[in-house]
Amino acid sequence: MNRIYLTTPLYYVNGDPHLGSAYTMIITDTLARYYRANGWETFYLTGTDEHGDKIAQAAAEAGMDPKAFTDQVSTSFRAAWDTCGITYDHFIRTTDAYHVRYVQELLTKVYEAGDIYFDRYGGLYCFGCERFYTPKELRDGKCPDHLTEPESIEEENYFFRMSKYQERLLRHLEEQPDFIRPEGFRNEVVAMLREPIGDLCISRPKSRLTWGIEIPFDQRYVTYVWFDALINYVSALKYKGEQLFQKFWPEAQHFIGKDILKPHGVFWPTMLMAAGLPLYKHLNVHGFWTREGQKMSKSLGNIISPLEMKEKIGMDAFRYFLLRESVFGQDADFREESLTARYNADLANNLGNLVSRVLAMEEKYFASIIQPLGQAWTKEDEELRGAFLQAEKELKRYMADLAFHRALETIWGAVDHANRYVVRTSPFVLFKDPAQRGRVGEILHHLLEAMRVLSHLLAPFLPETSNEIKGLLNLSEGATSQQSPWGSFFLPGHKVKPPKVLFPRIELPAE
């Protein structure tokens, strides 16, 4: 049995869901839907990261207790993903009691093995990142993410002997070159590991931070947020049972944005090594989205909300744009004109027009009853079937490579072929000749077969649209039509439904 374990990063609950987090969710949801449909056992995890300085600060600004604040914001994240139709299997919060227990168990195990020690340390600390920086990591003396000067802090803390596992991790990356994908991000981590990485400060004194998981062997300290949050990928499975952990952990596929490459590519695998746990299978890293060439931020007022996009153009159209317009691992730019162009050309014209005109002809010529296929197929019929079979074949390769844009291109190549088939066979002209009406019925039957296969090809990417097409074809919910040979699925007398506009065109304002 094939299996896959898909994880997203845990989203920090100091703000609302936005385009960056929505992109990660849509990628992982698309993969989960694809692999489930192909018979894979799938476990899909997401959740919220709820400890640390920034959360305590955001709660104070809201005039709330940190737990009450995280309860509220975590609920909003979960509600947003549910509204967006994300099909996760488990939602973890780092305040969940089982997670807290497991973090403390793992800390104790690593401490007792001698890989955690106590020491005094002075360094440059960014409160926004909640981490210490070396001078070399700064940009013009400032944090590269927040562009603020870190504060010089000297204090006693607990440290994880991360450097002990540096050479072992480097060897693993050399032996498993696809451990981190795409290759450019693997090369970044390799470069980090060819320099001294030092040890990792994994505690914060309660004198300056109380909102965190208490260090089990010293009540004066709480756990550094990364040594807490990363462990969720294991604690969630352990919570579901050791059998589930053994089944899915070897197939772990982490999906993250490039800004958290170091914690996932260096901290996490060395933590796993110290805990005596196997490494994850792949770390998959995507780029950033900008808007009209600018970085998105609250201050600029250019944040894109997935819920607002769902309301504006529909969730499927939003999914389609993000997956088609971006190349996994590279940065992408969100532009209104590109969104409108993609929507009108690909969704309204190509896909929507194909579905509506085929159903309209079936209704007009045959009262929506599918006509039988003859034994003799023309070259055009065979080529139409071939185009959709080829799309199915190519889809497997593109999904394995995380080439979502290519996967959609190959599906739309089949859609384009179906539209050309309508033009070439001209059923609207043939029907005028009574002797050709049997052939018209066959042409429409082939097109309805194309729509049937299309509904399955689209399901991981545009789930609502896929279900709408299945509904228009009058397919029962549990119909196992994906594997049915072309031309053998629709029984005599099967009646489809009248046409429907799937994607109303977006009318542009007159210039």
Residue pairs with C-beta under 8 A, 6 or more apart in sequence:
1 40
1 41
2 35
2 38
2 39
2 40
2 41
3 40
3 41
3 42
3 43
3 247
3 248
3 251
4 31
4 35
4 40
4 41
4 42
4 43
4 251
4 253
5 42
5 43
5 45
5 237
5 248
5 249
5 251
5 252
5 253
6 28
6 31
6 32
6 42
6 43
6 44
6 45
6 253
6 255
7 28
7 44
7 45
7 46
7 233
7 252
7 253
7 254
7 255
8 21
8 24
8 25
8 28
8 45
8 46
8 47
8 255
8 256
9 24
9 49
9 255
9 256
9 257
9 260
9 264
10 46
10 47
10 48
10 49
10 92
10 94
10 229
10 232
11 17
11 21
11 46
11 47
11 48
11 49
11 77
12 48
12 49
12 54
12 55
13 48
13 49
13 50
13 55
13 58
13 69
13 70
13 73
13 74
13 77
14 54
14 55
14 57
14 58
14 73
15 298
16 73
16 76
16 80
16 305
17 76
17 77
17 80
17 81
17 305
17 306
17 307
18 296
18 303
18 304
18 305
18 306
19 289
19 291
19 296
19 303
19 304
19 305
19 306
19 334
20 257
20 288
20 289
20 296
22 84
22 304
22 306
22 318
22 322
23 286
23 289
23 322
23 326
24 255
24 256
24 257
24 286
25 46
25 81
25 84
25 86
25 306
26 84
26 86
26 318
26 319
26 322
26 323
27 255
27 286
27 323
27 328
27 402
27 404
28 44
28 46
28 255
29 44
29 85
29 86
29 87
29 88
30 319
30 323
30 404
30 460
30 461
31 253
31 399
31 460
32 42
32 44
32 87
32 88
32 89
33 87
33 459
33 460
33 463
34 399
34 460
35 42
36 42
37 456
37 459
37 460
37 482
41 247
41 248
42 89
43 89
43 90
43 237
43 244
43 248
44 87
44 88
44 89
44 90
45 88
45 89
45 90
45 91
45 92
45 232
45 233
45 236
46 81
46 86
46 88
46 90
46 91
46 92
47 90
47 91
47 92
47 93
47 94
47 232
47 236
48 70
48 73
48 74
48 77
48 78
48 91
48 92
48 93
48 94
49 94
49 225
49 228
49 229
49 232
50 70
50 74
50 93
50 94
50 95
51 94
51 95
51 211
51 212
51 213
51 222
51 223
51 225
51 228
51 229
52 130
52 209
52 211
52 212
52 225
53 127
53 130
53 204
53 209
53 211
53 225
54 127
54 128
54 130
55 66
55 69
55 70
55 211
56 66
56 209
56 210
56 211
57 127
58 69
59 65
59 66
59 68
59 69
59 70
59 211
62 69
64 72
66 211
67 95
70 93
70 95
74 93
78 91
80 306
80 307
81 88
81 91
83 307
83 310
84 306
84 307
84 310
84 315
85 315
85 463
85 464
90 236
90 240
92 99
92 232
92 235
92 236
92 239
93 99
94 100
94 213
94 228
94 229
94 232
96 239
98 235
98 238
98 239
99 231
99 232
99 235
99 236
99 239
100 213
102 231
102 234
102 235
102 238
102 239
103 213
103 223
103 227
103 228
103 231
103 235
104 213
104 214
104 216
106 231
106 234
106 271
106 275
107 116
107 202
107 215
107 216
107 217
107 223
107 227
108 216
108 217
109 275
109 276
110 116
110 160
110 271
110 274
110 275
111 217
113 274
114 161
115 160
115 161
115 164
115 274
116 158
116 159
116 160
116 161
116 202
117 158
117 159
117 161
118 156
118 157
118 158
118 159
118 218
119 156
119 157
119 159
120 154
120 155
120 156
120 157
121 132
121 154
121 155
121 156
121 157
121 159
121 201
122 152
122 153
122 154
123 132
123 133
123 134
123 152
123 153
123 154
123 201
124 132
124 133
124 134
124 135
124 138
124 150
124 151
124 152
124 153
125 131
125 132
125 133
125 150
125 151
125 152
125 153
126 132
126 133
126 143
126 145
126 146
126 148
126 150
126 151
127 151
128 143
128 145
128 146
128 148
129 143
129 145
129 146
130 224
130 225
130 226
131 224
131 226
132 150
132 153
132 201
133 143
133 150
134 198
135 141
137 144
138 144
138 150
139 147
141 149
142 148
142 149
142 150
143 149
143 150
145 259
155 205
156 205
157 201
157 202
157 203
157 204
157 205
157 221
158 201
158 202
158 203
158 215
158 218
158 221
159 199
159 200
159 201
159 202
160 199
160 200
160 202
160 227
160 270
160 271
160 274
161 199
161 274
162 197
162 198
162 199
162 200
162 266
162 267
162 270
163 196
163 197
163 198
163 199
164 270
164 274
165 269
165 270
165 273
165 274
166 193
166 196
166 197
166 270
168 273
169 193
169 266
169 269
169 270
169 273
170 190
170 193
170 194
172 179
172 269
172 279
173 179
173 180
173 186
173 189
173 190
173 193
174 190
177 183
177 186
178 186
178 282
179 186
179 279
179 282
179 283
180 186
180 189
180 265
180 282
180 283
180 285
181 282
181 283
181 284
181 285
181 329
181 402
182 285
182 328
182 329
184 329
185 258
185 261
185 265
185 283
185 285
185 329
188 261
188 265
189 261
189 262
189 265
189 266
192 262
192 265
192 266
193 266
197 266
200 224
200 227
200 267
201 224
202 223
202 224
202 227
203 215
203 218
203 221
203 222
203 223
203 224
204 212
204 221
204 222
204 223
204 224
205 220
205 221
206 219
206 220
206 221
206 222
207 220
209 222
210 222
211 222
212 222
212 223
212 224
212 225
212 228
213 222
213 223
213 228
214 221
214 222
214 223
215 221
215 222
215 223
226 263
226 267
227 267
227 271
230 263
230 264
230 267
230 268
230 271
231 271
233 252
233 254
233 268
233 280
234 245
234 249
234 272
234 277
237 244
237 245
237 248
237 249
238 245
249 277
249 278
249 280
250 278
250 281
251 281
252 280
252 281
252 282
253 280
253 281
253 282
253 284
254 264
254 280
254 282
254 283
254 284
255 284
255 286
256 264
256 283
256 284
256 285
256 286
257 285
257 286
257 287
257 288
258 285
258 286
258 287
258 288
259 288
261 285
264 283
265 283
268 280
269 279
269 280
272 278
272 279
272 280
273 279
284 328
284 402
285 329
286 326
286 328
286 329
287 326
287 329
287 330
287 331
287 332
288 295
288 331
288 332
289 296
289 304
289 322
289 326
289 331
289 332
289 333
289 334
290 296
290 331
290 332
290 333
290 334
291 302
291 304
291 333
291 334
291 335
292 302
292 333
292 334
292 335
292 336
293 333
294 300
294 302
296 302
296 303
296 304
297 303
304 334
306 315
306 318
309 315
309 318
310 318
313 339
313 343
313 506
314 464
314 503
315 464
316 462
316 463
316 464
316 465
317 343
317 347
317 503
319 461
319 462
320 342
320 343
320 346
320 347
320 408
320 461
320 462
321 338
321 339
321 342
321 343
322 332
323 404
323 405
323 407
323 408
323 461
324 342
324 346
324 404
324 405
324 408
324 409
325 332
325 334
325 338
325 342
325 405
326 332
326 404
326 405
327 403
327 405
328 402
328 403
328 404
328 405
329 402
340 506
340 508
343 503
343 506
344 505
344 506
346 412
347 502
347 503
348 503
348 504
348 505
348 506
349 505
350 412
350 415
350 416
350 419
351 412
351 415
351 465
351 502
351 503
352 501
352 502
352 503
353 419
354 415
354 418
354 419
354 422
354 447
354 451
355 451
355 469
355 472
355 499
355 500
355 502
356 499
356 500
356 501
356 502
357 422
357 499
358 422
358 444
358 447
358 448
358 451
359 368
359 472
359 496
359 497
359 498
359 499
359 500
360 498
360 499
361 427
361 428
361 440
361 444
362 368
362 369
362 370
362 444
362 448
362 496
363 496
363 498
363 499
365 427
365 431
365 437
365 440
365 441
365 444
366 441
366 444
367 495
368 495
368 496
368 497
368 498
369 493
369 494
369 495
370 441
370 444
370 445
370 448
370 490
370 494
370 495
370 496
371 438
371 440
371 441
371 442
371 444
371 445
372 441
372 442
372 445
372 492
373 442
373 445
373 446
373 487
374 438
374 442
380 421
380 424
380 425
381 442
381 446
383 417
383 421
384 417
384 418
384 421
384 446
384 447
384 450
385 446
385 449
385 486
387 413
387 414
387 417
387 418
388 414
388 417
388 418
388 450
388 453
388 454
388 457
388 486
389 486
390 410
390 414
391 410
391 411
391 413
391 414
391 457
392 453
392 457
394 406
394 407
394 410
395 407
395 410
395 411
395 457
398 404
398 406
398 407
398 410
399 407
399 460
404 461
407 461
408 461
411 454
411 457
411 458
411 461
414 450
414 454
414 457
415 454
418 447
418 450
418 454
421 443
421 446
421 447
421 450
422 447
425 443
427 440
427 443
427 444
430 436
430 437
430 439
430 440
430 443
431 437
431 440
445 487
445 490
446 487
448 473
448 490
448 496
449 486
449 487
449 489
449 490
451 469
451 472
451 473
452 473
452 475
452 481
452 489
452 490
453 482
453 486
454 469
455 466
455 467
455 469
455 470
455 473
455 475
456 466
456 481
456 482
458 465
458 466
458 469
459 466
465 502
468 500
468 502
469 502
470 479
471 497
472 496
472 497
472 499
472 500
473 496
473 497
474 494
474 495
474 496
474 497
475 481
481 489
